[in-house]
Amino acid sequence: METPRGPLPKLPFVLLFAAFAVIAFGYAIHLGSPKGDPIDAPKPTLPPSAVLPLSLESGAPVAIARAQQWRADASLVLVSEQMDWIDGTPAANGLPRGGALLYTFASPGTTHTGRETWQMLTVMVSRTTGTIYHEETSAWQVEPGPPISFDKLPVTSNTAFSIAQRIVGERYRDACAPLRTQIQIVLDTTDSAHPAWTVVYYDQRSNTANDIVVRISAESGKTTTKFTGTPAACAPPA
C-alpha cells in the first residue's frame, strides 16, 4: 500500500494492529480509548542512504527515535509488517515494494489509584518512503513481553519472508496474483525463549480470514506451516 495522504483510514490500521495483537499480545486487556498523548517534536527521518523498501530491522531506528521522543524509558515490545506487491512489480532486491511497518513501545506507569499500567505507543512507518505517517497511544493493564532486540535474532524478517515464499508463498500468490497482493509478518514473542516469525497469507477478497500461516523460528529457521482455510478459486479472465 502506498503512503496515504491526509488522515489515515482507520480500517487498515485496525486490521494490521489486530494481526499482531492477537498473536503476541492477545491476553492483554485494554484500559480505554487512545489517550492522545501527542509528541511535541519533529518526526525523525532516516538518512538519504537508507535502502528502500525498508525491512522491520532497517526501519526500526526511526521508530525507536520517535519512541524516545515520547518517553525515555520506552521499550520495543511488538513488531509487525505488511508487505504489498502494489502493481506486481518487485523492488530491485526482489521484495514487494509497498506496505507498512508497525512498532509498539511500552512505558510502565501507575494510575491515580496506584494500579500498575503500561502506556503504549504504536508507530507506523512506510516501507516505501521510510516516513512515519501514523502513531497512536493507548494504555494496557497487563505487562507486555520482554523488549525486542533485532540483533539477538539470527533469522531476520526478510529471511523469514524468503523461507515462507519458497515453502508455499510463491505458489499461493502465482495461483491468483492480482488478488493476493499482501502478506503480513509478525514477530511472535508469546514464548520469549523461542521467538518466531509468523508469515500470514490471505486473499484480498476475504482479508479477514487467513489461508496459510507459516511459522519460522527466529533462532533456527525451523518452520511449521498451517493451512487455515481453502483458498478461493481465482476468477477466470473476462
C-alpha positions as a Markdown table, in Angstrom:
| # | Residue | x | y | z |
|---|---|---|---|---|
| 1 | Met | 0.0 | 0.0 | 0.0 |
| 2 | Glu | 1.2 | 3.4 | -0.8 |
| 3 | Thr | 1.7 | 6.1 | 1.8 |
| 4 | Pro | -1.7 | 7.6 | 2.5 |
| 5 | Arg | -2.2 | 11.3 | 2.0 |
| 6 | Gly | -4.4 | 13.1 | 4.6 |
| 7 | Pro | -5.9 | 11.3 | 7.5 |
| 8 | Leu | -5.1 | 7.6 | 7.7 |
| 9 | Pro | -8.1 | 5.3 | 7.0 |
| 10 | Lys | -8.9 | 3.5 | 10.3 |
| 11 | Leu | -9.8 | 0.1 | 8.9 |
| 12 | Pro | -6.4 | -0.9 | 7.5 |
| 13 | Phe | -4.7 | 0.2 | 10.7 |
| 14 | Val | -7.1 | -1.8 | 12.9 |
| 15 | Leu | -6.6 | -4.9 | 10.8 |
| 16 | Leu | -2.9 | -4.6 | 10.9 |
| 17 | Phe | -2.8 | -3.9 | 14.6 |
| 18 | Ala | -5.1 | -6.8 | 15.3 |
| 19 | Ala | -3.0 | -9.2 | 13.4 |
| 20 | Phe | -0.1 | -9.0 | 15.7 |
| 21 | Ala | -2.0 | -8.1 | 18.8 |
| 22 | Val | -3.9 | -11.3 | 18.7 |
| 23 | Ile | -0.8 | -13.4 | 18.2 |
| 24 | Ala | 1.7 | -11.7 | 20.5 |
| 25 | Phe | -0.4 | -9.7 | 23.0 |
| 26 | Gly | -3.9 | -11.1 | 22.8 |
| 27 | Tyr | -4.2 | -11.7 | 26.5 |
| 28 | Ala | -3.9 | -8.0 | 27.3 |
| 29 | Ile | -6.9 | -6.0 | 28.4 |
| 30 | His | -7.3 | -2.5 | 27.0 |
| 31 | Leu | -8.0 | 0.2 | 29.5 |
| 32 | Gly | -9.8 | 2.6 | 27.2 |
| 33 | Ser | -9.7 | 4.6 | 24.0 |
| 34 | Pro | -6.4 | 6.1 | 22.8 |
| 35 | Lys | -5.2 | 8.8 | 25.2 |
| 36 | Gly | -3.9 | 11.3 | 22.6 |
| 37 | Asp | -0.6 | 12.0 | 24.4 |
| 38 | Pro | 0.9 | 14.0 | 21.5 |
| 39 | Ile | 4.6 | 14.1 | 20.9 |
| 40 | Asp | 5.8 | 17.7 | 20.7 |
| 41 | Ala | 8.8 | 17.1 | 18.5 |
| 42 | Pro | 9.5 | 16.9 | 14.8 |
| 43 | Lys | 9.3 | 13.3 | 13.5 |
| 44 | Pro | 12.7 | 11.8 | 13.0 |
| 45 | Thr | 13.7 | 10.6 | 9.5 |
| 46 | Leu | 16.1 | 8.1 | 8.0 |
| 47 | Pro | 19.3 | 9.2 | 6.2 |
| 48 | Pro | 19.1 | 9.5 | 2.5 |
| 49 | Ser | 21.3 | 6.5 | 2.2 |
| 50 | Ala | 18.6 | 4.2 | 3.6 |
| 51 | Val | 17.8 | 1.3 | 1.3 |
| 52 | Leu | 14.2 | 1.1 | 0.3 |
| 53 | Pro | 11.9 | -0.7 | 0.7 |
| 54 | Leu | 12.5 | -1.0 | 4.4 |
| 55 | Ser | 12.5 | -4.2 | 6.4 |
| 56 | Leu | 11.4 | -4.3 | 10.1 |
| 57 | Glu | 15.1 | -4.2 | 11.1 |
| 58 | Ser | 16.1 | -1.3 | 8.8 |
| 59 | Gly | 13.0 | 0.8 | 9.7 |
| 60 | Ala | 13.4 | 0.3 | 13.5 |
| 61 | Pro | 15.8 | 3.2 | 14.1 |
| 62 | Val | 13.3 | 5.9 | 13.0 |
| 63 | Ala | 10.5 | 4.3 | 15.1 |
| 64 | Ile | 12.8 | 3.9 | 18.2 |
| 65 | Ala | 13.9 | 7.6 | 17.8 |
| 66 | Arg | 10.2 | 8.6 | 17.8 |
| 67 | Ala | 9.5 | 6.5 | 20.9 |
| 68 | Gln | 12.4 | 8.1 | 22.7 |
| 69 | Gln | 10.9 | 11.5 | 22.0 |
| 70 | Trp | 7.7 | 10.2 | 23.5 |
| 71 | Arg | 9.1 | 8.6 | 26.7 |
| 72 | Ala | 12.8 | 8.0 | 27.5 |
| 73 | Asp | 12.0 | 4.6 | 29.1 |
| 74 | Ala | 10.0 | 3.3 | 26.2 |
| 75 | Ser | 10.9 | -0.3 | 25.1 |
| 76 | Leu | 10.0 | -2.1 | 21.9 |
| 77 | Val | 7.6 | -4.9 | 22.6 |
| 78 | Leu | 5.7 | -5.7 | 19.4 |
| 79 | Val | 6.5 | -5.6 | 15.7 |
| 80 | Ser | 4.5 | -6.4 | 12.6 |
| 81 | Glu | 4.8 | -5.8 | 8.9 |
| 82 | Gln | 2.5 | -5.7 | 5.9 |
| 83 | Met | 4.2 | -6.3 | 2.5 |
| 84 | Asp | 2.3 | -5.2 | -0.6 |
| 85 | Trp | 3.3 | -6.0 | -4.2 |
| 86 | Ile | 1.3 | -2.9 | -5.3 |
| 87 | Asp | 1.3 | -3.4 | -9.2 |
| 88 | Gly | 3.0 | -6.8 | -9.0 |
| 89 | Thr | 6.5 | -5.4 | -9.7 |
| 90 | Pro | 9.0 | -6.2 | -7.0 |
| 91 | Ala | 11.8 | -3.9 | -5.9 |
| 92 | Ala | 15.4 | -4.4 | -7.1 |
| 93 | Asn | 16.1 | -6.7 | -4.2 |
| 94 | Gly | 13.1 | -8.9 | -5.1 |
| 95 | Leu | 10.9 | -7.8 | -2.2 |
| 96 | Pro | 7.4 | -6.4 | -2.5 |
| 97 | Arg | 7.7 | -2.6 | -2.9 |
| 98 | Gly | 4.9 | -1.4 | -0.7 |
| 99 | Gly | 3.5 | -1.9 | 2.7 |
| 100 | Ala | 3.9 | -0.7 | 6.3 |
| 101 | Leu | 6.0 | -1.4 | 9.4 |
| 102 | Leu | 4.4 | -1.3 | 12.8 |
| 103 | Tyr | 6.3 | -0.9 | 16.1 |
| 104 | Thr | 4.7 | -0.8 | 19.5 |
| 105 | Phe | 6.5 | 0.5 | 22.5 |
| 106 | Ala | 5.7 | 0.2 | 26.2 |
| 107 | Ser | 6.4 | 2.5 | 29.1 |
| 108 | Pro | 5.4 | 1.5 | 32.7 |
| 109 | Gly | 3.3 | 3.7 | 35.0 |
| 110 | Thr | 0.6 | 3.7 | 37.5 |
| 111 | Thr | -3.0 | 5.0 | 37.6 |
| 112 | His | -4.2 | 7.6 | 40.2 |
| 113 | Thr | -5.3 | 4.7 | 42.3 |
| 114 | Gly | -1.9 | 3.1 | 42.3 |
| 115 | Arg | -2.7 | 0.4 | 39.8 |
| 116 | Glu | 0.2 | -0.7 | 37.5 |
| 117 | Thr | -0.3 | 0.1 | 33.8 |
| 118 | Trp | 1.7 | 0.4 | 30.7 |
| 119 | Gln | 1.4 | 3.3 | 28.3 |
| 120 | Met | 1.7 | 2.1 | 24.7 |
| 121 | Leu | 2.8 | 3.9 | 21.6 |
| 122 | Thr | 2.4 | 2.4 | 18.1 |
| 123 | Val | 4.3 | 3.9 | 15.2 |
| 124 | Met | 3.6 | 3.1 | 11.6 |
| 125 | Val | 6.4 | 3.6 | 9.1 |
| 126 | Ser | 6.0 | 3.4 | 5.3 |
| 127 | Arg | 8.2 | 0.7 | 3.7 |
| 128 | Thr | 8.3 | 2.7 | 0.5 |
| 129 | Thr | 9.4 | 6.1 | 1.8 |
| 130 | Gly | 10.7 | 5.4 | 5.4 |
| 131 | Thr | 8.5 | 8.1 | 6.8 |
| 132 | Ile | 6.3 | 7.9 | 9.9 |
| 133 | Tyr | 2.7 | 8.5 | 8.8 |
| 134 | His | 0.7 | 7.4 | 11.8 |
| 135 | Glu | 1.1 | 7.0 | 15.5 |
| 136 | Glu | -1.3 | 6.1 | 18.3 |
| 137 | Thr | -1.2 | 5.8 | 22.1 |
| 138 | Ser | -3.2 | 3.7 | 24.5 |
| 139 | Ala | -2.9 | 2.1 | 27.9 |
| 140 | Trp | -2.8 | -1.6 | 28.9 |
| 141 | Gln | -3.2 | -3.3 | 32.3 |
| 142 | Val | -1.2 | -6.5 | 31.5 |
| 143 | Glu | 2.5 | -6.4 | 31.4 |
| 144 | Pro | 3.9 | -6.8 | 27.9 |
| 145 | Gly | 6.5 | -9.2 | 26.9 |
| 146 | Pro | 10.3 | -8.6 | 27.1 |
| 147 | Pro | 11.9 | -5.9 | 25.0 |
| 148 | Ile | 12.6 | -6.9 | 21.4 |
| 149 | Ser | 16.2 | -6.7 | 20.2 |
| 150 | Phe | 16.6 | -7.5 | 16.5 |
| 151 | Asp | 20.4 | -8.0 | 16.8 |
| 152 | Lys | 19.7 | -11.0 | 19.0 |
| 153 | Leu | 17.6 | -12.8 | 16.3 |
| 154 | Pro | 19.7 | -14.8 | 13.9 |
| 155 | Val | 16.8 | -15.1 | 11.4 |
| 156 | Thr | 15.7 | -11.7 | 10.0 |
| 157 | Ser | 12.3 | -10.7 | 8.9 |
| 158 | Asn | 13.4 | -10.7 | 5.2 |
| 159 | Thr | 14.9 | -14.2 | 5.6 |
| 160 | Ala | 11.6 | -15.4 | 7.2 |
| 161 | Phe | 9.8 | -14.0 | 4.2 |
| 162 | Ser | 12.1 | -15.7 | 1.7 |
| 163 | Ile | 11.7 | -19.0 | 3.6 |
| 164 | Ala | 7.9 | -18.8 | 3.6 |
| 165 | Gln | 7.9 | -17.8 | -0.1 |
| 166 | Arg | 9.9 | -20.9 | -1.0 |
| 167 | Ile | 7.8 | -23.2 | 1.0 |
| 168 | Val | 4.3 | -22.1 | -0.1 |
| 169 | Gly | 4.0 | -18.4 | -0.7 |
| 170 | Glu | 5.2 | -18.2 | -4.4 |
| 171 | Arg | 2.8 | -21.0 | -5.4 |
| 172 | Tyr | -0.1 | -19.4 | -3.4 |
| 173 | Arg | 0.5 | -16.0 | -5.0 |
| 174 | Asp | 1.1 | -17.2 | -8.5 |
| 175 | Ala | -2.3 | -19.0 | -8.4 |
| 176 | Cys | -4.1 | -15.7 | -8.2 |
| 177 | Ala | -1.6 | -12.8 | -8.1 |
| 178 | Pro | -4.0 | -9.9 | -8.8 |
| 179 | Leu | -6.0 | -10.8 | -5.7 |
| 180 | Arg | -3.2 | -11.9 | -3.4 |
| 181 | Thr | -1.0 | -8.8 | -3.2 |
| 182 | Gln | -0.5 | -8.5 | 0.5 |
| 183 | Ile | 1.0 | -10.6 | 3.3 |
| 184 | Gln | 1.7 | -9.9 | 7.0 |
| 185 | Ile | 4.8 | -10.8 | 9.0 |
| 186 | Val | 4.6 | -10.8 | 12.8 |
| 187 | Leu | 7.2 | -11.5 | 15.4 |
| 188 | Asp | 5.5 | -13.8 | 17.9 |
| 189 | Thr | 7.2 | -13.4 | 21.4 |
| 190 | Thr | 4.5 | -15.1 | 23.3 |
| 191 | Asp | 7.2 | -17.7 | 24.3 |
| 192 | Ser | 10.0 | -15.2 | 24.9 |
| 193 | Ala | 12.6 | -18.1 | 25.0 |
| 194 | His | 11.6 | -19.1 | 21.4 |
| 195 | Pro | 10.5 | -16.2 | 19.3 |
| 196 | Ala | 9.1 | -17.0 | 15.9 |
| 197 | Trp | 8.3 | -15.1 | 12.8 |
| 198 | Thr | 4.7 | -15.7 | 11.6 |
| 199 | Val | 4.0 | -15.1 | 7.9 |
| 200 | Val | 0.3 | -14.8 | 7.0 |
| 201 | Tyr | -1.1 | -15.3 | 3.5 |
| 202 | Tyr | -4.6 | -14.2 | 2.6 |
| 203 | Asp | -6.8 | -13.3 | -0.3 |
| 204 | Gln | -7.9 | -9.7 | -0.7 |
| 205 | Arg | -11.5 | -10.9 | -1.4 |
| 206 | Ser | -11.6 | -12.2 | 2.2 |
| 207 | Asn | -8.9 | -10.2 | 4.1 |
| 208 | Thr | -10.5 | -11.0 | 7.5 |
| 209 | Ala | -9.5 | -14.7 | 7.1 |
| 210 | Asn | -6.1 | -16.3 | 6.7 |
| 211 | Asp | -5.5 | -19.0 | 4.1 |
| 212 | Ile | -1.9 | -20.0 | 5.2 |
| 213 | Val | 0.2 | -19.3 | 8.2 |
| 214 | Val | 3.9 | -20.2 | 8.2 |
| 215 | Arg | 5.9 | -20.0 | 11.4 |
| 216 | Ile | 9.7 | -19.7 | 11.3 |
| 217 | Ser | 11.8 | -19.9 | 14.3 |
| 218 | Ala | 13.7 | -16.6 | 14.7 |
| 219 | Glu | 16.6 | -18.6 | 16.2 |
| 220 | Ser | 17.0 | -21.6 | 13.9 |
| 221 | Gly | 14.8 | -21.0 | 10.8 |
| 222 | Lys | 12.8 | -24.2 | 11.5 |
| 223 | Thr | 9.4 | -24.0 | 10.0 |
| 224 | Thr | 5.8 | -25.2 | 10.5 |
| 225 | Thr | 3.0 | -24.5 | 8.0 |
| 226 | Lys | -0.7 | -24.4 | 8.8 |
| 227 | Phe | -3.4 | -24.3 | 6.1 |
| 228 | Thr | -6.2 | -22.4 | 7.8 |
| 229 | Gly | -8.7 | -22.4 | 5.0 |
| 230 | Thr | -9.4 | -23.3 | 1.4 |
| 231 | Pro | -8.2 | -20.5 | -0.9 |
| 232 | Ala | -10.9 | -19.2 | -3.1 |
| 233 | Ala | -10.6 | -20.1 | -6.8 |
| 234 | Cys | -9.2 | -17.3 | -9.0 |
| 235 | Ala | -11.8 | -15.8 | -11.2 |
| 236 | Pro | -11.2 | -16.7 | -14.9 |
| 237 | Pro | -10.2 | -13.8 | -17.2 |
| 238 | Ala | -13.1 | -11.8 | -18.6 |
